[in-house]
Amino acid sequence: MNQFVQQAANGLLLGSIYSLIALGLSMIFGMMNIVNVAHGDFYMLGALVAYYTVASFHLPYAVAVVASVAVVGALGAAIERGILRRVRESAMVTTMLITLGLSLLLQNFSLMATGGVPHFIRSPFSPEPLVLGLVHVAPARLFAAVFSILFIIAVHLFLTRTKWGNAMRACFQDKTAASLAAGIDIEKVYALTFALGVGMAALAGTLLGTIFFVDPMMGAKGMTKSFVVVIVGGMGSFVGAIFSGLLLGVTETLAAAYLSSGYKDVVGFILVVLVLTFRPAGLFGKRIR
Amino acid sequence: MLKNRRILLLGLLVAMVVLPLFFPLYQVHVLVLSLINIMFALSVDLVLGRVGQPNFGQAAFLGIGAYASALFSLRLHWPVPLSFLGAIVVSMVAGFLIGKIALRMRFFYFCIVTISVAQVFMLTSTNAVGLTGGPMGLTNIPRPTGVSSLKAWWLLGFVLTAAMLLLVRRLDNSKVGRAWVSMRESEKLALAVGVNTVGYALLAYVIGAGFAGIAGSFYAHYVAFIDPSMFDFSWSSMAVVATVIGGKGTVWGPLIGGAMITIIPEFLRVASAWRLPIFGLLLIVIVVFMPNGLISLPRVWHNWRSGIKEQV
């Protein structure tokens, strides 16, 4: 029983970070109608930037987190303005191909930069686990989970309480009406959405980078996980992404503990197939595609 | 004019078959690899270019073909041609079953389901050590009798690729091809005028799976070694790059693209690390500025010369 609670807690901690990556993907899709195949690579890039900030510039971890989100967010905005803007009215396959190209670029530039050696982001947290009732938790993991939950709440507040957040939600619902009736500058909203979306992936990278290895190929895993979370939770659903992120984290960790660690990554795909068969719009999705 | 063109084409064809027979061995090896990439790109294009769905998980069928063929030969001791045919059947059956599920989805969903399927096969082939040899892969996959030299492989691959190209051309020019075009341009309209979109999409998917199976089986027997990386996303993405660079939805596009992505890196040997970033960049540039691929270069050039602005 103790072990079960321990594993479930580990799963919840991991899952909250899955939710964070996936929310970025979900926002980009919901708002811009772009399936960001390179999402996992922005997550990887976030971890790498944080690693170099700490390792090469000897700056504290907190600075690294901020720097990484800022750098990746700015890169996202630049990519949106420079490339994605040109293909705004194209078919969805076109933008998917472009993000696939971005993914190849980011992955291989990082491979060249790092030489493919896996790294750890040195974090200020002690490796000594905290004891919280029944469970033992590594401080780095606890911090990562709490921070991503706080950030998700912050994004939620941003979307519901601020002018720009309202503008983004208005565009999400109806772009034409938003620009014509409400006078929203759609171009800026697009750039902001993409920057925020990939920035969230980068943040997740900086948080997971203190727990797992950072390497240029980690993007593929980040991509598949966030795709799974978004589909299970329902496209564009905030609550759905959070719930299904946690669900994926817990089921994966339990599967690794009780079934076989080799097959733990299959769990997500089984969830996807089940959801698409029985509830194609996702657990919390309202619209059918 | 037409007659001259035919003779020219025929001469070109003969030259393409015969010339490599005088090449140094390594160059022939590169050409054989490019044939595999062409076959695989053709298979990707059947869904990407005909149905118009993001086919980013085609490595599933490449791997299924490779593993099926290798296992038939190694475990059941079938002769290689029989294993080859068996592999095609297995990948087409797999294509039918997976296509039945995947083709109910569009874009995002189609993409994740097909990538997932490839991932599941990769994990299974890594973990089912007893059957597949796990991460160590399968070694000593037999070669077909009579096909021992590199040049024999070149000829065999050439014949296979040519047959596949002809089949695609045949299909494109038939009722099936017209149905595909209508679906790609507007699925709703195609449905409205009574095109059986589900059936034709599934047909493209199953033929594509069969083609990938051929490429996989050919690869397995040629290289004589396979491992779970056959199912890797990088295989799928390179084939997509090849297809789009060459020109998706065409017969010659995958041919040009498949040959390019294999042969150009050989010239760029010194810059081997730059290979993939270059293709990533090329993919973006082509998609943005020349969405119909390099195959449309003559037309783009002509339009540019005569000052015609073409609407994409």
Interface residues (C-beta under 8 A of the other chain):
Chain A: F29 V35 V37 I83 R86 V87 S90 A91 M92 V93 T94 M96 L97 I98 L100 G101 L102 S103 L104 L105 Q107 N108 F109 L111 M112 A220 T224 F227 V228 I231 M235 S260 G262 Y263 D265 V266 G268 F269 V272 V273 L276 R289
Chain B: L48 G52 Q53 P54 F56 I101 M105 R106 F107 F108 Y109 C111 I112 V113 I115 S116 V117 Q119 V120 L123 T124 T126 N127 F233 S237 V240 V241 V244 A273 L276 P277 F279 G280 L281 L282 L283 I284 V287 V288 P291
